[in-house]
Amino acid sequence: MHWLSTRRWLALAAGLDAAGLIVLALLIGRARQAPSDPSAGLLLILVLLYWTFGWLFGSYTVLRRADMRRMRLALRLGVTSAVSLSAAALLGWLVRAGPAVAVLHRGSLIPLFVLLALWSALVRLAIRQVSSHPGNDHWRVLALPEEIAAIEREWGHQAGRPALAIQDARAQASPVDGHPMDREKLPGGLDGIALSPGVQADPALMRQAEQLAWLGGPLTTLAEMAEQELQRIPPQWVGHQWLLFSGRIEGRQPTVERQLKRFADVAISLLLLLLAAPLLLPAAALIHLGDGGPVFYRQRRSGLMGKAIEVIKLRSMVRQAELGGARWSEPNDQRITPVGVWLRRTRLDELPQLLNVLRGEMSLIGPRPERPELEGELEQRIPHYRLRHWIRPGLSGWAQVNMPYSSSVEDAQLKLSYDLYYLRNGSIWLDLLILAKTIKTVLKASGR
């Protein structure tokens, strides 16, 4: 689980936050001479509140930013602590806090969450210092000269990426001593050496790579390096290795796994339709009142193995928005209605597709289905594009929680890199992570 290993620092921060909250609550209670220590259940509730608001306001994900500034950190922790304090105070009022829950009194909550914010800041600064140590997360890439600029550009898409040293594979030759690639020049703490598709396709350079492997070099491919470090797989780096994805064809997955996912799709879809009804009804009314047009919009998309399906959405654009043919939705697109802007930011426009999920045409989690009218060009310009059809499309996916709407072929290629990662690593646990990140997007209205 590459996505899990890369979040080890976030897990450590969450654990230290919980420990800090528990210790501070006990110390403050004794300093105030409370009749008894807070119960384990009450401490767990406070920890869950702090974790939830920290996750919602980004006090953990700030660790993954390459430019983690102290002001940004202070702001996020300040908001997290203030909202957590308010929620705990509300809880204390609801339960009519007495001596048994003294930690919920105002005199305890204010110092608790102020000191906890300071503790959390120290934790994050310490973790960042350790995790960004110069000897950590360093990769060397051996590539052809004509590949280097593209690799640097692709690597630059990701914030918080590990250090990368790209070298010309042909310049590494040292035929005099019989060791074409000199391993003595490798820096300490090297995570691995990645070979570009061009190097893999050159028999002479691969013989040199074999020599390096014999000397003990940790060899891998660019695609596997990106899978491990970026949690996405750029399609142009896959090369002839596309068969590595064949084990994830939906029809070949274990029957129990497929049935469990289908059960979850149906159960959660019914629950979401029930919970979303109070929001969908006024949204539908606002759409109709806006221009008198239809509430729903039906659109042909490509489903499993490229089979055409018709998805249902709440209309977020003006009527007849595509009289000139299908085209990408762009930032600040003038075709999007004022109500549509809100629907897209909260992703409520996608909720009617729960009916597609119930019909078995889609899943809750998977690559977003694309329009057949646009896929012709994408298949011609993006290598291995059709691999995304090997798994049932989803209402939300790994690409959707990691990047905004696609508005160009370049964006579609970046989206495919996330879809390929999901195709290789899809699991119940990754689905739960995507679901949690989707809920966060809806709550913060940060969809685009």
C-alpha positions in Angstrom: 0.0 0.0 0.0 2.2 2.8 -1.3 -0.5 5.4 -0.4 -0.5 4.2 3.2 3.3 4.2 3.6 3.6 7.8 2.3 1.2 8.9 5.0 3.2 7.5 7.9 4.2 11.0 9.0 0.5 12.1 9.0 -0.3 9.0 11.1 2.5 9.9 13.5 1.3 13.5 13.8 -2.2 12.3 14.6 -0.9 9.8 17.2 1.2 12.5 18.9 -1.7 14.9 18.9 -3.9 12.3 20.7 -1.2 11.6 23.2 -0.7 15.4 23.8 -4.4 15.9 24.3 -4.7 13.1 26.8 -1.6 14.2 28.8 -2.7 17.8 28.9 -6.3 17.0 29.9 -5.0 14.9 32.8 -2.5 17.6 33.9 -5.0 20.4 33.7 -7.6 18.4 35.6 -5.1 17.8 38.4 -3.9 21.4 38.5 -7.6 22.5 38.8 -8.1 19.8 41.5 -10.9 18.1 39.6 -12.7 15.4 41.6 -11.5 12.7 39.2 -9.7 12.2 35.9 -11.7 12.4 32.7 -13.0 9.0 31.5 -11.4 7.1 28.6 -14.6 7.6 26.6 -14.7 11.3 27.1 -11.0 11.6 26.1 -11.7 9.5 23.0 -14.5 11.9 22.0 -12.1 14.9 22.4 -9.4 13.2 20.4 -11.9 12.4 17.6 -13.1 16.0 17.5 -9.6 17.3 17.2 -8.7 14.7 14.5 -11.9 15.4 12.6 -11.4 19.2 12.5 -7.7 18.8 11.9 -8.4 16.7 8.9 -11.1 19.1 7.7 -9.0 22.2 8.0 -5.8 20.7 6.7 -3.6 20.7 9.8 -2.3 17.2 8.8 -2.1 17.6 5.1 0.0 20.7 5.5 2.9 18.2 6.2 2.7 17.1 2.6 3.3 20.6 1.2 6.7 21.4 -0.1 6.4 24.9 1.2 5.0 24.4 4.6 5.1 28.0 6.0 4.8 28.7 9.7 2.0 31.3 9.2 -0.1 28.7 7.2 0.6 26.1 9.9 -0.3 28.5 12.7 -3.6 29.5 10.9 -4.7 26.0 10.3 -3.9 24.8 13.9 -5.5 27.9 15.3 -8.8 27.3 13.4 -8.7 23.6 14.3 -8.2 24.3 18.0 -10.9 27.1 18.1 -13.5 24.9 16.4 -12.6 21.9 18.5 -12.9 24.0 21.6 -16.3 25.3 20.5 -17.5 21.8 19.8 -16.3 20.5 23.1 -18.0 23.4 24.9 -21.2 22.7 23.1 -20.9 19.1 24.2 -20.4 20.2 27.8 -23.5 22.4 27.6 -25.6 19.5 26.1 -24.6 17.1 28.9 -24.8 19.8 31.6 -21.1 19.3 32.5 -20.7 18.6 36.2 -17.8 17.4 38.3 -17.7 14.0 36.5 -16.8 15.8 33.2 -14.8 18.8 34.6 -12.6 18.8 31.5 -15.5 20.2 29.5 -15.7 23.3 31.7 -14.5 26.5 30.0 -11.7 26.9 32.5 -10.3 23.6 31.4 -11.1 23.7 27.7 -9.3 27.1 26.9 -5.9 26.1 28.3 -6.3 22.6 26.9 -6.8 23.6 23.3 -4.4 26.6 23.4 -1.6 24.3 24.7 -2.6 21.5 22.4 -2.2 23.9 19.4 1.3 24.8 20.5 2.1 21.1 21.0 0.7 20.2 17.5 2.9 23.0 16.0 6.0 21.6 17.6 5.1 18.1 16.5 4.7 19.2 12.9 7.9 21.2 12.8 9.8 18.3 14.3 8.3 15.8 11.8 9.1 18.1 8.9 12.7 18.5 10.1 13.1 14.7 10.3 11.2 13.8 7.1 13.0 16.4 5.0 16.5 15.4 6.1 18.9 15.7 3.1 19.7 12.0 3.2 16.0 10.9 2.9 13.8 10.2 -0.1 16.5 10.6 -2.8 16.2 9.0 -6.2 18.6 8.8 -9.1 17.1 8.5 -12.6 19.1 7.3 -15.6 17.5 8.5 -18.8 18.3 9.5 -22.4 19.2 13.2 -23.0 15.9 13.7 -24.9 13.9 12.4 -22.0 15.3 14.5 -19.2 13.3 17.7 -19.7 10.0 15.7 -19.8 10.9 13.8 -16.7 11.7 17.0 -14.8 8.4 18.5 -16.0 6.3 15.5 -14.9 8.0 15.3 -11.5 7.3 19.0 -11.0 3.6 18.4 -11.0 3.7 17.1 -7.4 4.1 19.2 -4.3 6.3 17.6 -1.5 8.0 15.3 -4.0 11.3 13.6 -2.9 14.6 14.8 -4.3 15.4 13.6 -7.8 18.8 13.5 -9.6 18.4 12.9 -13.3 21.5 11.8 -15.3 22.3 11.0 -18.9 22.6 7.2 -18.9 25.0 7.3 -21.9 27.4 9.6 -20.0 27.7 7.0 -17.2 29.7 4.6 -19.4 33.2 3.7 -18.1 34.3 0.9 -20.4 37.9 1.0 -19.2 37.3 -0.5 -15.7 34.5 -2.8 -17.0 31.9 -1.1 -14.7 29.8 1.1 -17.1 27.9 2.7 -14.3 30.1 3.7 -11.3 28.2 2.9 -8.1 30.8 4.6 -6.0 29.3 7.9 -7.0 25.9 7.0 -5.5 24.9 9.2 -2.6 24.2 7.7 0.8 20.6 7.0 1.8 19.6 6.5 -1.9 16.1 5.1 -2.1 16.6 3.7 -5.6 17.8 4.1 -9.2 15.0 4.4 -11.8 15.5 3.5 -15.5 13.6 5.5 -18.1 11.7 3.8 -20.9 14.4 4.9 -23.4 17.1 3.2 -21.3 15.0 0.1 -21.0 14.6 -0.1 -24.7 18.3 0.2 -25.4 20.0 -3.3 -25.1 23.5 -1.8 -24.5 22.2 0.5 -21.7 20.3 -2.4 -20.1 23.5 -4.4 -20.0 25.1 -1.6 -18.1 22.1 -1.6 -15.8 22.5 -5.3 -15.2 26.1 -4.6 -14.2 24.9 -2.0 -11.7 22.3 -4.4 -10.3 25.1 -6.9 -9.9 27.0 -4.3 -7.8 24.0 -4.0 -5.5 22.2 -1.0 -7.0 18.5 -0.8 -6.0 17.0 -0.7 -9.6 13.5 0.0 -10.6 11.6 1.7 -13.4 10.3 5.3 -13.6 6.7 4.0 -13.5 7.3 2.0 -10.3 9.2 5.0 -8.7 6.2 7.3 -9.5 3.8 4.7 -8.1 5.7 4.6 -4.9 6.5 8.3 -4.4 3.7 10.2 -6.3 0.8 7.8 -5.9 0.2 8.0 -9.7 1.7 6.4 -12.8 2.3 8.7 -15.8 1.1 6.7 -18.8 4.1 7.6 -21.0 6.4 5.9 -18.5 4.6 2.6 -18.6 6.1 1.5 -21.9 5.7 -2.2 -22.7 4.8 -2.9 -19.1 1.0 -2.4 -19.6 0.4 -6.1 -18.9 1.2 -5.4 -15.3 -2.3 -3.9 -15.1 -4.1 -7.0 -16.5 -4.5 -8.5 -13.1 -6.8 -5.6 -12.2 -9.4 -6.2 -15.0 -12.7 -6.1 -13.1 -13.8 -9.5 -14.4 -10.7 -11.2 -13.1 -10.8 -9.8 -9.5 -11.7 -12.2 -6.7 -15.4 -12.9 -6.6 -15.7 -12.0 -2.8 -14.0 -8.7 -3.4 -16.4 -7.8 -6.3 -19.4 -8.9 -4.3 -18.4 -6.9 -1.3 -17.8 -3.8 -3.4 -21.1 -4.2 -5.1 -22.9 -4.6 -1.7 -21.2 -1.4 -0.4 -22.1 0.5 -3.7 -25.9 -0.4 -3.3 -26.0 0.2 0.5 -24.2 3.5 0.5 -26.0 4.8 -2.6 -29.4 4.2 -1.0 -28.2 5.9 2.2 -26.7 8.9 0.3 -29.9 9.4 -1.7 -31.9 9.4 1.5 -29.6 11.9 3.2 -29.2 14.1 0.2 -32.9 14.4 -0.6 -33.3 17.6 1.5 -30.5 19.2 -0.5 -31.5 17.8 -4.0 -35.0 19.1 -3.9 -34.1 22.8 -3.3 -31.2 22.5 -5.7 -33.6 21.2 -8.4 -36.0 24.1 -7.7 -33.2 26.7 -8.0 -32.1 25.2 -11.3 -35.5 25.4 -12.8 -36.2 28.9 -11.5 -32.9 30.1 -12.9 -33.8 29.8 -16.6 -36.9 27.6 -16.7 -34.9 24.7 -18.2 -34.8 21.1 -17.3 -33.4 20.0 -13.9 -31.5 16.9 -15.1 -28.9 16.5 -17.8 -28.3 13.2 -19.5 -24.9 12.6 -21.1 -23.3 9.7 -22.9 -20.1 8.4 -21.2 -17.8 5.4 -21.7 -18.4 2.7 -19.1 -16.7 -0.7 -18.3 -14.6 -1.9 -21.3 -15.7 1.2 -23.2 -19.4 0.3 -23.4 -21.6 3.5 -23.7 -23.7 4.4 -20.7 -26.0 7.4 -20.1 -25.2 9.3 -16.8 -27.6 11.6 -15.0 -26.5 14.9 -13.5 -28.1 18.0 -12.1 -27.8 20.6 -14.9 -25.0 23.1 -14.0 -24.7 24.8 -17.4 -27.0 27.0 -19.4 -29.4 25.3 -21.8 -27.9 24.2 -25.2 -24.4 24.7 -23.8 -22.9 22.5 -26.4 -24.6 23.4 -29.7 -21.2 23.6 -31.3 -20.2 20.1 -30.1 -18.6 18.7 -27.0 -15.7 20.6 -25.5 -13.8 20.8 -22.2 -15.2 22.7 -19.2 -12.7 25.5 -18.5 -12.0 27.6 -15.4 -14.5 30.4 -15.0 -16.5 28.8 -17.9 -19.2 31.3 -18.8 -21.6 28.4 -19.6 -21.9 27.5 -15.9 -24.9 29.0 -14.2 -24.6 30.7 -10.8 -26.4 27.7 -9.2 -24.1 25.4 -11.2 -21.0 27.0 -9.6 -22.3 26.0 -6.2 -23.4 22.6 -7.4 -20.0 21.8 -8.8 -18.1 23.1 -5.8 -20.1 20.8 -3.5 -20.2 18.0 -6.1 -24.0 17.9 -5.6 -24.4 17.9 -9.4 -23.0 14.3 -9.5 -25.4 12.8 -6.9 -28.1 11.7 -9.4 -25.4 9.3 -10.8 -26.2 7.2 -7.7 -29.0 5.9 -9.9 -26.3 4.7 -12.3 -24.5 3.0 -9.4 -27.7 1.2 -8.4 -28.2 0.0 -12.0 -24.7 -1.4 -12.0 -23.3 0.8 -14.7 -21.0 2.6 -12.3 -19.4 2.1 -8.9 -19.1 4.7 -6.1 -15.3 4.6 -6.5 -13.4 4.3 -9.8 -12.1 6.3 -12.8 -14.6 9.0 -13.8 -16.3 8.1 -17.1 -15.3 10.3 -20.0 -17.3 11.4 -23.0 -16.9 9.3 -26.1 -16.7 12.4 -28.3 -13.5 13.5 -26.5 -12.0 10.1 -26.1 -11.0 9.7 -29.7 -8.4 12.4 -29.5 -7.3 11.3 -26.0 -6.7 7.7 -27.2 -4.5 9.0 -30.1 -2.5 11.4 -28.0 -2.2 9.6 -24.6 -0.5 6.2 -24.4 -2.4 3.4 -22.8 -5.5 5.5 -22.4 -7.9 2.6 -22.8 -6.5 0.9 -19.7 -8.9 3.0 -17.6 -11.8 1.1 -19.1 -10.7 -2.1 -17.5 -12.5 -1.2 -14.3 -16.0 0.1 -13.7 -16.2 3.9 -13.7 -17.0 5.7 -10.4 -18.8 8.6 -9.0 -15.6 9.7 -7.4 -12.0 8.5 -7.9 -8.4 8.8 -7.0 -8.0 11.5 -9.7 -11.0 13.5 -8.6 -9.7 13.9 -5.0 -6.2 14.8 -6.2 -6.8 17.3 -9.0 -9.6 19.6 -10.4 -11.7 19.0 -13.4 -9.9 18.2 -16.7 -9.9 21.1 -19.1 -7.3 19.9 -21.7 -5.5 16.9 -23.1 -2.6 17.6 -20.7 -5.0 17.5 -17.7 -6.5 14.3 -19.0 -3.1 12.7 -19.2 -2.4 13.8 -15.6 -5.8 12.3 -14.6 -5.0 9.1 -16.3 -1.8 8.8 -14.2 -4.0 8.7 -11.1 -6.4 6.3 -12.7 -3.6 3.9 -13.5 -2.4 4.1 -9.9 -5.9 3.1 -8.8 -6.0 0.3 -11.3 -2.8 -1.1 -9.9 -3.6 -0.5 -6.2 -7.4 -0.5 -5.8 -8.6 -2.0 -2.6 -11.3 -1.5 0.1 -8.9 0.6 2.1 -8.0 2.9 -0.8 -11.7 3.2 -1.6 -12.4 4.3 2.0 -9.6 6.9 1.8 -11.1 8.3 -1.5 -14.6 8.3 0.1 -13.2 10.3 3.1 -11.4 12.8 0.8 -14.6 13.2 -1.3 -16.6 13.9 1.9 -14.0 16.5 2.8 -14.3 18.1 -0.6 -18.1 18.3 -0.2 -18.0 19.8 3.3 -15.4 22.4 2.3 -17.1 23.1 -1.1 -13.7 22.9 -2.7 -14.6 21.0 -5.8 -13.9 22.6 -9.1 
